[in-house]
Amino acid sequence: MRRLPLLSVLLAVACTPVTQTTSGAFAPATEPTPGMTGMYTTTLAASDIPATASAELRNGTPGTWALDFREGSRFVVMFNGAEVVQGSYRMDGDRVVFATGETGPYACNVPAEYTVNRSGNQLAFTKVGTDTCEGRVLAITSRPFTRAP
């Protein structure tokens, strides 16, 4: 499996580097940084959700997830075709770091870091350290994401 050269979870073009503000959000930096942009999708089944997860997660997590990493270090998450999170991220080597300041009904607003592994047109995420947003952990680590055509 080939590791992503730069930490951006999902897409292959150029992103703008970012700096973290005192509020925990990321602001675009002044120099361009190579990264990835694009949309990746995965579909989670009820069997992908641990029996120990809350009823809310067991009922609200199965379905189709899309991660759209955009230029300017912004991302959008869609669930079953509806936009549920917008936020900022930064790449750090083969890791993606999600910032605070997310918006949307599924927003976590807790910083988190994931290693990104790429194999062909697929991305797989592995949690680094702690992420207290259980829904995010389940949505992005349960199955690999495949680049949308």
Buried (B, 14 or more C-beta within 10 A) or exposed (E): EEEBBBBBBBBBEEBBBBEBEEEEBBBBEEEEBEBBBBBBBBEBEEEBBEEEBEEEBBEBBBBEBBBBBBBEBBBBBBBEEEBBBBBBBBBEEBBBBBBBBBEBEBBBBBBBBBBBBBEEBBBBBEBEEEBEBBBBBBBBBBBBBBBBE
